[in-house]
Amino acid sequence: MAERRSAGGENRARRGVVMTATARILLLGKRGSLVLWLENLHCACIRLGHATQVFAINGDSLGSRLRVKWQGRDSASADWMLARFEQILARFRPDLVLAAGVFGIPPAYYRILRALAYRPLIAGLVGDRFPEDSRERANGCDRLYFTDTRFFHDAEVAGFTTTGRYLPLAVDPELFVPGTAARRPELLFIASRTPFREAVVRGLDAPALVIGTDWSGLARDGIHQVQNRKIGRNPLIRLYQRHRAVLNIRNEANVEHGLNQRSFEPLACGALVLNDDLPDLPLCFEPGREILVYRDAHELNALVARLRRDPAFATGVAEAGRRRVLAEHTYGHRVRAILSDLNL
């Protein structure tokens, strides 16, 4: 049964796992995910001094990536890919397997891990709503870490027996840093379109810069400056560095209460975040001092107008938010929280 509390120092020694200051961590998941979980966790583990290996189920070498592209979606559970996974396990012998995106990983991987004689601990990160066939993968983990507190209820309904903890998304503080250029007052929003997001953006009184996929309808209206395209991480960082304020709107298809990466990354770059009101926000930030929160179009437009009138207010909130991110919301903090929770 999941528990509604954050990852902390629960002291449960596990038989067969050597408790050392330096852990052997195997990162399992997909390369190139929306939040780049594998990549961010890998950098954090290396910086913390842990022996770290990555196994990407969509290919972690040129040869395997080409083979995955040729074989398609079933390649992740193909015999040759599972054999590669078993070889990595035999050679690396991890203390901990960190499954980034539990339900995107085929059940066969959990069966292989559970059958190992020395049995590393398995920590599963959950960032989206669960598919219907989620129980086997969830219960194949020793602990689940939810980015959204609503998932505790969903896990209970789904019949998960694995204990869960709240562990929000985070940021890489060495990539997301403030820039030196003057900041533009124009509101920035970078995300793919959803019906809810479009409704919020259409409620803005002042023009905004909107970048992402599927915004062609908004582009035709001519109110906002729209770039209907995907954007890479480096251009994304530069935009956060050059804008005073970044709009954040949840993806209603994926989350209920939780924060996405736009609650953390712009703040690390020194930009203020205007976030829609979510139950998990006070668990991560102090609303009104470190992040600004709106509940409807009227509140959002009032905040945008205040930022234009009072740039010093925007700067103060952005600076407080950045301090909080660096103090509590980096991927290094997340890795340390998991290791402490699992007594590694």
C-alpha distance (Angstrom), angle and dihedral (degrees) to the residues before:
residue distance angle dihedral
M1 . . .
A2 3.79 . .
E3 3.81 119.5 .
R4 3.81 123.3 -145.7
R5 3.79 99.3 -130.4
S6 3.76 135.9 98.3
A7 3.77 125.3 -99.5
G8 3.78 110.0 -85.2
G9 3.75 144.8 142.8
E10 3.78 104.3 -47.8
N11 3.79 105.8 164.1
R12 3.77 107.9 -142.3
A13 3.79 114.7 145.4
R14 3.79 112.5 -147.0
R15 3.81 121.3 -146.7
G16 3.79 113.4 -118.0
V17 3.82 96.1 21.2
V18 3.79 119.5 106.3
M19 3.81 109.9 -135.4
T20 3.79 106.3 -139.7
A21 3.79 137.4 153.1
T22 3.81 88.6 -117.0
A23 3.79 114.7 52.8
R24 3.79 129.6 -160.1
I25 3.79 104.2 -127.5
L26 3.80 126.9 -170.4
L27 3.81 113.8 -163.4
L28 3.79 113.1 -150.9
G29 3.80 126.2 -172.5
K30 3.80 144.1 69.0
R31 3.77 126.1 -36.0
G32 3.79 115.6 -129.4
S33 3.81 99.4 21.8
L34 3.79 118.9 165.0
V35 3.81 92.6 -96.9
L36 3.83 94.4 32.6
W37 3.80 90.6 -128.2
L38 3.80 96.2 168.4
E39 3.78 93.4 47.5
N40 3.81 95.3 45.3
L41 3.79 94.1 45.7
H42 3.79 91.3 46.9
C43 3.81 92.3 55.1
A44 3.81 91.1 46.5
C45 3.80 93.8 50.0
I46 3.80 92.1 49.2
R47 3.82 92.1 48.9
L48 3.79 89.8 51.1
G49 3.81 90.0 54.1
H50 3.81 99.2 -112.8
A51 3.79 123.1 145.6
T52 3.79 101.0 -110.6
Q53 3.80 136.4 -172.1
V54 3.83 127.4 -179.0
F55 3.79 125.0 -147.9
A56 3.80 112.8 -174.2
I57 3.80 114.2 -165.1
N58 3.81 89.0 -152.2
G59 3.80 92.1 54.1
D60 3.79 132.9 -68.4
S61 3.81 98.9 -159.9
L62 3.80 132.7 47.6
G63 3.79 92.0 -106.3
S64 3.79 95.3 48.3
R65 3.82 92.5 45.1
L66 3.80 91.3 53.3
R67 3.79 90.9 47.7
V68 3.81 91.0 49.6
K69 3.79 90.6 50.1
W70 3.79 90.5 50.8
Q71 3.81 96.1 45.7
G72 3.81 97.5 41.2
R73 3.79 131.1 -153.5
D74 3.81 97.5 -16.1
S75 3.79 93.0 59.7
A76 3.83 93.2 89.3
S77 3.83 90.5 69.7
A78 3.79 97.2 33.2
D79 3.81 117.3 127.8
W80 3.81 93.1 -113.2
M81 3.82 92.4 53.1
L82 3.81 93.4 47.1
A83 3.81 89.6 48.5
R84 3.81 89.3 54.1
F85 3.80 88.9 51.0
E86 3.79 92.0 52.0
Q87 3.81 90.3 49.8
I88 3.81 91.1 52.6
L89 3.80 90.9 50.0
A90 3.80 93.0 49.2
R91 3.79 92.6 48.7
F92 3.82 100.0 39.5
R93 3.84 101.9 32.5
P94 3.83 96.9 -161.8
D95 3.80 125.1 -151.6
L96 3.80 89.3 -150.5
V97 3.79 135.0 25.0
L98 3.79 111.9 -157.2
A99 3.81 108.9 -158.4
A100 3.81 106.5 -157.6
G101 3.78 103.9 -157.5
V102 3.80 102.2 9.3
F103 3.79 97.3 -158.3
G104 3.79 96.2 48.1
I105 3.81 89.2 63.7
P106 3.84 116.3 84.7
P107 3.84 116.2 -114.6
A108 3.81 91.1 -116.7
Y109 3.81 90.2 75.2
Y110 3.80 91.8 57.0
R111 3.80 91.2 47.9
I112 3.80 90.3 53.3
L113 3.80 91.3 49.2
R114 3.80 94.4 46.9
A115 3.81 90.6 51.2
L116 3.81 95.3 55.3
A117 3.80 114.6 114.8
Y118 3.81 94.3 -135.8
R119 3.87 94.1 38.6
P120 3.79 113.1 -155.0
L121 3.78 118.1 -145.6
I122 3.81 115.2 -95.5
A123 3.80 119.7 -144.5
G124 3.80 116.0 -172.3
L125 3.81 123.8 -156.3
V126 3.81 114.6 -151.8
G127 3.80 118.9 -165.8
D128 3.82 104.3 156.4
R129 3.77 140.1 44.1
F130 3.80 114.1 -75.4
P131 3.80 125.4 -101.4
E132 3.80 117.9 -129.5
D133 3.82 94.3 -102.3
S134 3.80 94.2 55.0
R135 3.81 104.7 112.5
E136 3.80 99.5 83.5
R137 3.80 93.4 50.5
A138 3.80 93.7 44.1
N139 3.79 93.3 49.0
G140 3.80 89.9 46.2
C141 3.81 88.2 70.2
D142 3.80 127.8 79.3
R143 3.80 92.3 -142.4
L144 3.80 135.4 7.8
Y145 3.80 123.0 -146.8
F146 3.80 114.5 -156.2
T147 3.81 124.3 -158.7
D148 3.82 89.4 -161.8
T149 3.83 125.1 51.1
R150 3.82 90.3 -147.4
F151 3.81 86.7 70.4
F152 3.81 90.1 71.6
H153 3.81 89.1 68.2
D154 3.80 91.8 42.2
A155 3.81 90.8 50.7
E156 3.80 91.5 52.8
V157 3.80 92.0 49.3
A158 3.81 90.1 47.8
G159 3.80 91.3 53.7
F160 3.79 98.9 -115.3
T161 3.80 113.1 170.4
T162 3.82 95.7 -171.7
T163 3.80 115.7 100.8
G164 3.80 115.3 -113.2
R165 3.79 135.1 -152.0
Y166 3.79 132.5 -166.6
L167 3.81 111.2 -110.1
P168 3.82 116.6 160.9
L169 3.77 127.8 -152.7
A170 3.79 118.8 -87.7
V171 3.81 144.9 -170.5
D172 3.79 140.2 -106.6
P173 3.84 101.5 -118.3
E174 3.79 93.5 -162.2
L175 3.81 93.4 58.9
F176 3.80 101.3 34.8
V177 3.80 103.2 60.1
P178 3.82 134.4 141.7
G179 3.78 118.5 -88.9
T180 3.79 131.6 -141.2
A181 3.83 102.0 -123.7
A182 3.81 122.5 101.4
R183 3.79 112.1 -93.2
R184 3.78 122.4 -114.0
P185 3.83 116.5 -128.4
E186 3.80 92.2 -141.7
L187 3.82 112.9 110.5
L188 3.82 113.6 -112.4
F189 3.81 126.8 -148.9
I190 3.82 121.3 177.2
A191 3.80 116.0 -179.3
S192 3.77 142.6 101.0
R193 3.79 115.8 -86.6
T194 3.80 122.8 -95.6
P195 3.83 125.6 168.9
F196 3.82 91.9 -107.1
R197 3.79 93.2 47.7
E198 3.79 92.1 49.1
A199 3.80 91.3 50.8
V200 3.82 90.8 53.2
V201 3.81 93.8 46.9
R202 3.81 91.7 47.9
G203 3.81 88.0 55.1
L204 3.81 92.4 62.1
D205 3.80 115.7 110.9
A206 3.81 95.4 -160.4
P207 3.82 123.8 58.2
A208 3.80 115.6 -99.7
L209 3.79 136.0 -168.0
V210 3.82 107.6 -112.6
I211 3.81 120.3 -171.9
G212 3.80 126.1 179.0
T213 3.78 145.1 76.8
D214 3.82 128.3 -53.7
W215 3.82 96.7 20.4
S216 3.83 95.2 123.0
G217 3.82 92.9 116.6
L218 3.80 91.7 54.6
A219 3.79 90.6 46.3
R220 3.80 91.8 57.3
D221 3.81 91.7 56.8
G222 3.79 92.5 64.1
I223 3.83 95.9 -145.5
H224 3.80 98.0 110.1
Q225 3.78 131.7 34.4
V226 3.81 102.4 -108.1
Q227 3.79 129.6 -169.1
N228 3.79 105.3 -171.6
R229 3.81 99.1 -157.4
K230 3.77 146.5 91.0
I231 3.77 118.1 -91.7
G232 3.79 130.9 -149.7
R233 3.78 125.4 -130.0
N234 3.81 97.6 -104.4
P235 3.84 94.6 51.6
L236 3.82 87.8 44.5
I237 3.81 91.3 55.7
R238 3.81 91.7 48.1
L239 3.80 90.9 53.1
Y240 3.82 91.6 50.0
Q241 3.80 88.2 50.8
R242 3.81 92.4 51.8
H243 3.80 101.5 46.2
R244 3.78 128.3 74.4
A245 3.81 95.8 -147.8
V246 3.81 136.0 23.0
L247 3.79 124.2 -158.7
N248 3.80 117.8 -137.2
I249 3.81 123.5 -163.9
R250 3.79 122.9 172.9
N251 3.79 123.1 -118.6
E252 3.79 100.3 -116.6
A253 3.81 91.7 -156.8
N254 3.83 94.3 61.9
V255 3.80 111.1 30.5
E256 3.79 142.1 35.5
H257 3.83 107.9 -178.1
G258 3.79 105.3 -1.2
L259 3.79 136.4 103.0
N260 3.78 123.3 -117.7
Q261 3.79 128.1 -146.2
R262 3.83 92.0 -84.5
S263 3.80 88.8 69.1
F264 3.82 89.3 65.6
E265 3.81 113.7 21.5
P266 3.84 100.3 61.0
L267 3.81 90.3 47.7
A268 3.81 90.4 54.2
C269 3.82 86.9 54.2
G270 3.80 91.3 52.4
A271 3.82 97.2 -104.4
L272 3.79 122.8 130.8
V273 3.83 116.8 -116.9
L274 3.80 124.8 -139.5
N275 3.80 103.0 -159.9
D276 3.78 130.2 -172.5
D277 3.81 112.2 -116.2
L278 3.81 110.2 -87.0
P279 3.82 130.0 169.3
D280 3.82 92.7 -124.6
L281 3.81 95.8 54.0
P282 3.85 95.9 89.4
L283 3.82 88.8 52.3
C284 3.82 89.0 65.1
F285 3.82 108.4 23.4
E286 3.77 142.9 19.6
P287 3.84 104.1 -112.1
G288 3.78 113.4 -131.1
R289 3.80 94.0 19.6
E290 3.82 105.5 49.8
I291 3.80 100.9 15.5
L292 3.82 133.5 12.6
V293 3.79 119.5 -124.1
Y294 3.80 130.6 -158.9
R295 3.80 130.0 -170.6
D296 3.80 101.0 -171.7
A297 3.79 143.0 2.9
H298 3.80 92.8 -84.8
E299 3.82 92.9 56.5
L300 3.79 92.3 43.3
N301 3.79 93.6 52.0
A302 3.81 91.4 45.5
L303 3.81 90.3 53.8
V304 3.81 93.0 47.3
A305 3.82 90.0 50.5
R306 3.81 91.1 49.9
L307 3.79 91.8 51.2
R308 3.80 89.9 54.4
R309 3.81 91.9 48.7
D310 3.80 95.6 43.0
P311 3.82 114.5 32.9
A312 3.82 90.0 168.2
F313 3.81 89.7 62.1
A314 3.81 89.8 52.3
T315 3.79 91.1 49.5
G316 3.80 93.0 50.1
V317 3.80 94.3 50.9
A318 3.79 91.7 45.1
E319 3.81 91.9 51.5
A320 3.80 92.4 48.8
G321 3.80 90.3 48.7
R322 3.78 92.3 50.2
R323 3.81 91.6 51.0
R324 3.82 89.9 52.6
V325 3.81 92.4 48.9
L326 3.80 92.8 51.1
A327 3.81 91.5 45.6
E328 3.82 98.3 48.2
H329 3.80 116.1 -0.8
T330 3.79 111.2 63.6
Y331 3.79 124.5 111.9
G332 3.78 87.6 -112.1
H333 3.81 87.8 62.9
R334 3.82 90.0 50.2
V335 3.80 94.4 50.7
R336 3.81 91.9 47.6
A337 3.81 90.7 49.0
I338 3.81 92.0 53.5
L339 3.81 93.7 46.7
S340 3.80 91.2 48.4
D341 3.80 92.3 47.1
L342 3.79 91.3 51.8
N343 3.83 92.9 42.1
L344 3.80 93.4 -118.8
